[in-house]
Amino acid sequence: MKEWSTSAVEKAEEMSRVALNKTEELTRISKIKYDMLQLQRQINKLYENLGRLAYSKTKNDHNASFSGDTEFFQIINDIDKNKKNIADKDKEINAIKIEFDSAYESEINTTNDESEVGVGQKVKNDEF
């Protein structure tokens, strides 16, 4: 009976470590996704500004050409910069997922290899 309780305690400890790691992973990913959402909002605002600029230049100045218009190209550069930042954040999320998946797998492999049950006696965890 003592072996069973020891095994149950070890399993509970393992489950709590896994839950803690998963919580940390989700927290880090959520923060990055929030940043991505902020960047996307900035992009939407920039598109809005670009549309207003194009409308006013065409309507008021009767000019549909934007060559040499620094404001126009600054907005486009800002949009591109934010899109790149979003792509970088997405790579960060993938790196975090890989990091935590490999940490989880190594944790499982170490606990699943062998557990000591009694003095000099070893039993594989999958036998329980």
C-alpha positions as CSV (number, residue, x, y, z in Angstrom):
1,M,0.0,0.0,0.0
2,K,2.9,2.3,0.8
3,E,4.2,1.9,-2.8
4,W,0.9,2.9,-4.2
5,S,0.8,6.1,-2.1
6,T,4.3,7.0,-3.0
7,S,3.4,6.5,-6.7
8,A,0.3,8.6,-6.3
9,V,2.3,11.4,-4.6
10,E,4.9,11.3,-7.4
11,K,2.1,11.4,-10.0
12,A,0.5,14.4,-8.3
13,E,3.8,16.2,-8.2
14,E,4.4,15.5,-11.9
15,M,0.9,16.7,-12.8
16,S,1.4,19.9,-10.8
17,R,4.7,20.6,-12.5
18,V,3.1,20.1,-15.9
19,A,0.2,22.4,-15.0
20,L,2.6,25.0,-13.8
21,N,4.7,24.8,-17.0
22,K,1.6,25.0,-19.1
23,T,0.4,28.0,-17.2
24,E,3.7,29.8,-17.7
25,E,3.6,28.9,-21.4
26,L,0.1,30.3,-21.9
27,T,0.9,33.4,-19.9
28,R,4.0,34.2,-22.1
29,I,2.0,33.5,-25.3
30,S,-0.9,35.6,-24.2
31,K,1.3,38.6,-23.5
32,I,2.8,38.3,-27.0
33,K,-0.6,37.9,-28.6
34,Y,-1.7,41.0,-26.8
35,D,1.3,42.8,-28.3
36,M,0.4,41.4,-31.7
37,L,-3.2,42.7,-31.3
38,Q,-1.9,46.2,-30.5
39,L,0.3,46.1,-33.6
40,Q,-2.6,45.1,-35.7
41,R,-4.7,48.0,-34.3
42,Q,-1.9,50.3,-35.3
43,I,-1.8,48.9,-38.8
44,N,-5.6,49.4,-39.1
45,K,-5.2,53.0,-37.9
46,L,-2.4,53.5,-40.4
47,Y,-4.6,52.1,-43.3
48,E,-7.3,54.5,-42.2
49,N,-4.8,57.4,-42.3
50,L,-3.6,56.3,-45.7
51,G,-7.1,56.2,-47.0
52,R,-7.8,59.7,-45.6
53,L,-4.6,61.0,-47.2
54,A,-5.4,59.4,-50.6
55,Y,-9.0,60.8,-50.4
56,S,-8.0,64.3,-49.5
57,K,-5.1,64.4,-52.1
58,T,-7.4,63.2,-54.8
59,K,-10.5,65.2,-53.8
60,N,-8.9,68.5,-52.8
61,D,-5.7,68.6,-54.8
62,H,-6.9,66.6,-57.8
63,N,-3.7,64.7,-57.5
64,A,-3.8,60.9,-57.6
65,S,0.0,60.5,-57.8
66,F,1.9,60.0,-54.6
67,S,5.4,59.9,-55.9
68,G,7.6,62.1,-53.7
69,D,4.9,62.4,-51.0
70,T,6.8,61.7,-47.8
71,E,3.7,61.4,-45.6
72,F,2.3,58.7,-47.9
73,F,5.6,56.7,-47.9
74,Q,6.1,57.1,-44.2
75,I,2.7,55.5,-43.6
76,I,3.5,52.7,-45.9
77,N,6.9,52.1,-44.2
78,D,5.1,52.1,-40.7
79,I,2.7,49.5,-42.0
80,D,5.5,47.3,-43.3
81,K,7.4,47.7,-40.0
82,N,4.4,46.7,-37.9
83,K,3.7,43.7,-40.2
84,K,7.3,42.6,-39.7
85,N,7.0,43.0,-35.9
86,I,3.9,40.8,-36.0
87,A,5.7,38.1,-37.9
88,D,8.6,38.3,-35.4
89,K,6.1,37.9,-32.5
90,D,4.6,34.9,-34.3
91,K,8.1,33.4,-34.4
92,E,8.5,34.1,-30.7
93,I,5.3,32.2,-30.0
94,N,6.5,29.2,-32.0
95,A,9.8,29.3,-30.1
96,I,8.0,29.3,-26.8
97,K,5.8,26.4,-27.9
98,I,8.9,24.4,-28.9
99,E,10.7,25.3,-25.7
100,F,7.8,24.1,-23.5
101,D,7.1,21.0,-25.6
102,S,10.7,19.9,-25.3
103,A,10.8,20.7,-21.6
104,Y,7.6,18.7,-21.1
105,E,8.9,15.7,-23.1
106,S,12.2,15.6,-21.1
107,E,10.2,15.9,-17.9
108,I,8.0,12.9,-19.0
109,N,11.0,10.9,-20.1
110,T,12.8,11.3,-16.8
111,T,9.8,10.4,-14.7
112,N,8.7,7.5,-17.0
113,D,12.1,5.8,-17.2
114,E,12.1,4.2,-13.8
115,S,10.8,4.9,-10.3
116,E,12.2,3.4,-7.2
117,V,9.4,1.6,-5.3
118,G,11.1,-0.3,-2.5
119,V,14.7,-0.9,-1.3
120,G,16.5,-2.3,-4.4
121,Q,13.3,-2.9,-6.3
122,K,12.5,-0.9,-9.4
123,V,9.2,-0.9,-11.3
124,K,8.3,0.9,-14.5
125,N,5.6,3.6,-14.1
126,D,3.5,2.1,-16.8
127,E,2.8,-0.9,-14.7
128,F,0.6,1.0,-12.4
